[in-house]
Amino acid sequence: MARTEKIYIYGASGHGLVCEDVAKNMG
């Protein structure tokens, strides 16, 4: 699940390190 969220945000946002923070903030 964590990996899927990371990839989703990574592709949508386009960031790398922030994607992890965003995923945690999102839930």
N, CA, C and O atoms as a DFTB+ gen file, in Angstrom:
108 C
 N C O
     1  1       0.846      -1.198       0.000
     2  2       0.000       0.000       0.000
     3  2       0.880       1.246       0.000
     4  3       0.683       2.161      -0.800
     5  1       1.842       1.266       0.899
     6  2       2.732       2.435       1.009
     7  2       3.412       2.686      -0.331
     8  3       3.548       3.829      -0.766
     9  1       3.835       1.614      -0.976
    10  2       4.547       1.772      -2.244
    11  2       3.601       2.365      -3.297
    12  3       3.986       3.269      -4.039
    13  1       2.410       1.872      -3.356
    14  2       1.448       2.371      -4.352
    15  2       1.195       3.856      -4.133
    16  3       1.175       4.636      -5.085
    17  1       1.003       4.240      -2.881
    18  2       0.741       5.656      -2.588
    19  2       1.940       6.493      -3.006
    20  3       1.787       7.569      -3.585
    21  1       3.125       5.994      -2.711
    22  2       4.354       6.731      -3.066
    23  2       4.404       6.957      -4.571
    24  3       4.635       8.074      -5.033
    25  1       4.189       5.903      -5.319
    26  2       4.255       6.013      -6.781
    27  2       3.168       6.963      -7.282
    28  3       3.412       7.787      -8.164
    29  1       1.975       6.843      -6.715
    30  2       0.847       7.678      -7.161
    31  2       1.202       9.148      -6.985
    32  3       1.056       9.949      -7.908
    33  1       1.669       9.493      -5.788
    34  2       2.013      10.891      -5.498
    35  2       3.232      11.299      -6.337
    36  3       3.304      12.420      -6.840
    37  1       4.176      10.382      -6.476
    38  2       5.396      10.684      -7.221
    39  2       5.053      11.075      -8.659
    40  3       5.640      12.002      -9.218
    41  1       4.114      10.370      -9.238
    42  2       3.736      10.657     -10.628
    43  2       2.846      11.889     -10.711
    44  3       2.957      12.681     -11.647
    45  1       1.968      12.047      -9.733
    46  2       1.042      13.183      -9.757
    47  2       1.778      14.476      -9.409
    48  3       1.648      15.484     -10.104
    49  1       2.546      14.431      -8.334
    50  2       3.248      15.641      -7.897
    51  2       4.531      15.808      -8.718
    52  3       4.802      16.887      -9.244
    53  1       5.308      14.742      -8.821
    54  2       6.551      14.830      -9.581
    55  2       7.736      15.029      -8.662
    56  3       8.848      15.273      -9.130
    57  1       7.517      14.931      -7.362
    58  2       8.613      15.099      -6.408
    59  2       9.171      13.732      -6.036
    60  3       8.772      12.719      -6.611
    61  1      10.089      13.700      -5.082
    62  2      10.673      12.415      -4.673
    63  2      10.666      12.280      -3.166
    64  3      10.119      11.322      -2.621
    65  1      11.277      13.247      -2.493
    66  2      11.349      13.184      -1.036
    67  2      10.056      13.701      -0.433
    68  3       9.627      13.241       0.625
    69  1       9.440      14.651      -1.104
    70  2       8.196      15.232      -0.593
    71  2       7.069      14.210      -0.688
    72  3       6.165      14.198       0.147
    73  1       7.121      13.358      -1.698
    74  2       6.057      12.372      -1.909
    75  2       5.841      11.573      -0.639
    76  3       4.703      11.243      -0.304
    77  1       6.904      11.258       0.069
    78  2       6.773      10.472       1.298
    79  2       6.041      11.286       2.356
    80  3       5.149      10.769       3.029
    81  1       6.405      12.536       2.507
    82  2       5.753      13.406       3.496
    83  2       4.283      13.586       3.145
    84  3       3.423      13.529       4.024
    85  1       3.998      13.798       1.901
    86  2       2.614      14.013       1.466
    87  2       1.789      12.764       1.759
    88  3       0.659      12.861       2.235
    89  1       2.351      11.602       1.476
    90  2       1.628      10.347       1.704
    91  2       1.302      10.205       3.183
    92  3       0.212       9.761       3.544
    93  1       2.239      10.577       4.029
    94  2       2.008      10.469       5.476
    95  2       0.947      11.475       5.904
    96  3       0.079      11.158       6.717
    97  1       1.011      12.660       5.369
    98  2       0.043      13.700       5.738
    99  2      -1.348      13.323       5.234
   100  3      -2.347      13.527       5.924
   101  1      -1.399      12.779       4.042
   102  2      -2.682      12.391       3.452
   103  2      -3.305      11.270       4.270
   104  3      -4.522      11.219       4.448
   105  1      -2.448      10.362       4.770
   106  2      -2.984       9.242       5.537
   107  2      -2.218       7.997       5.190
   108  3      -2.505       6.926       5.726
